[in-house]
Amino acid sequence: MSSTELEIIRDKITDIDNQILSLLASRQQLTTQVAETKITQHIPVRDQKREEQLLIRLIKQGKQVGLDAHYVTQLFHVIIEDSVLNQQAILAARANPGSTLPLNRVAFLGNKGSYSYLATQKYFARRPGELLELGCQSFAEIIHKVETSEADYAVLPIENTSSGSINEVYDQLQHTHLSIIGELTHPIKHALLVSGNVELSQVKTLYAHPQVFAQCSHFLAELGNVEVKTCDSTSAAMLMVSELKRADIAAIGSEAGGALYGLHAIKSNLANQKENHSRFIVVARNAVKVPLQVPAKTTIVMSTIQKPGALVEALIVLRDNQINMTKLESRPITGNPWEEMFYLDVEGNIQDGPMQLAIDELKATTRFIKVLGCYPSEEINPTKVAAAHALSAE
């Protein structure tokens, strides 16, 4: 095949790609109209039965034109997730009139390129208004900026699938009056980032955030005699390597973040767990109202009476009201040795009857309880469809 023929084929591919983008934009506009209908008719955002029927039909049609069922399923899972999240954002904005800002001032850990920066970009891409990024060097500084109205929102990492909960954030939540208004899960893909033409064997010093080192402990053990130096954020680590431009140093961070500092990856997928994700929460000075059509989470902090079985009694309240708990975390109470504060994430809307009843019952069985926030759940579980079943239905 000549270079001219190759260019002709590439031009055709480019044209098809442009058509795909236009069609996706048209589809997104239609899902916005669907959201408007769901607002007026009080219809839940997700319709699992329709999603299943849609996927079965698309798998069948894909087979007829030579497309693999797995490929079609993966592609439309992404499209459906985007549609659900956009609809949820529209419903949430309508339920909170006056909450939309022309400028969203958002505080997060680190600077451009940090994982918190990438999560901030991802979350506010679905929200109206311009984004003003306020990089901070500590979680305390992030919280302070929102408490003093220097920022409208804060994005905080709360847990990671590899290294677990980020206890410092829980400790900050213990002492703030801010409310959790949102969440998102962001994939964490650690890479070894260097400046210039550097081989792995040349690296003698690594820079990264302590959480990153914890998530890549197996890789560090394999490296052997390499010095690790902690930084306040992944962006600070990348900036250090970018400025020093030495062949014996490297940073661990995302490839996308490293590119902002002129760094490139010489090794990828460094995390102990290959499916490595971090969950972030978004906090603000005022709580939000979550429409009942939108799947919601509620985060509660409580301390129990000091007697045997007190925590069990509190959890039984959730069970009896058929409320699913997705997380339970304990943290020591400052100044009260051997006493703990419990953080709970549950599936439920604080405006719904079962949740209201559960909170009232917990007030009677605990020494202290506070709702830290009720917010839309952005964990979109993909609709499961057995490809073989779908194809056999022809």
C-alpha positions, 0 to 999 in steps of 0.5 A: 500500500502506497503512502497516498493510499494510506492517507486516503484511508486515514482521511476516511477514518477521520471523517467517520470519527467526526461523524461519531462525535457529532452523533454523540453530541446529538445523543447527549442533547436528547438525554438532556430532554429526557432529564427534563421529562423525568423532572416533571414526571418524577421518574427515576434517573435509571431504568435498568430494564430499558438499559438491558433491552437497549444493550441486547438490541445493540449486541444483536445489531453489532453482530450483524455488522461484524462487531464483537459483543464485548466491544459493543457492551463496553462502548455503550456502558460508557455512553450510558454512564455519561448519560446517567451522570449528566441527567443526575447533574441536571436534576440536582441543579434544578433541585437547588435553585441559586446554587449554580455559580458563574465561577466555581472556586475549587480548592484541592491538594497539590497543583496542576497534574495532581490526582486531586486536580484531575478529579476536580477537572472531571467532576466540574466538567459536568457543572455549569460555570467556569472553574478557578483552581486553587491548589493547596499544600495540605488538607487543613488548608483546603478545608480552611479556604472553604470555611473562610469563603476563599473557595466555594468547594473542596475536592478531597480524597477519602479512600483508595482501593489499594491503600485504604482510607485517608485518615487525615481527611476523616480527622478534618471532617470531625472538626468542620461544619462543611457539608459533603455535596458530591462524590466521584471515583477516579482511576489512579494509574501510577507511572514512573516519570522522568525528565529526558532520556533516563533508564530505570537502572539510573534512578536512585531517588524517587519523589511521591506523596506518601499515599502513592508510595503505600500504593506502590510498595511492591514496585518499590521492593523490587527496585531495591536500593532506591531512596524515597522522598515524600512530597505534599502532593504528586504535583509537587513531586513532578515539579521537583523532577521537572526543575532538577532535570537529573538522570538519577531522580524520578517521580511517581504520578499519572502520565497525564499529570506528568505531561503538564511538567514535560515528563514522560513515563518509563514504566507504567501500572506501578500500583499493587492492585491493577484496578486502583481507584480513589474515591473523592468527596466534594464539600461546600459550606451549604448542604444540597437537596438531592431529588428522590429520582437520583440514587443518593448516599448519606454520610453520618458521623456518630459516637456510641454510648460506652457499653457493650454492643452499643455499635451493634445496636446502632447498626441494627437500626440501619438493618431494620430500616433496610438501609445498606451501609457501604462503609464503616470507619472508626477514628479516635476522638481527640482528647478522649483516650480510647473513645472513637468516632464512627463514620458511616456511608449508607445508601439512602436519601435524607429526605426519604422516609426510611432514612429519616426514621433511621436518623431519629432512632439513631439519635435515641441510641447514640451519644452524638450523631451528625449528618455530614452530607446527603449527595448524589451517588456517582458510582454507576454500576453497569447493567449486566447483560449475558452476551450469549443470551442476547445473541441466542434470542435472535 
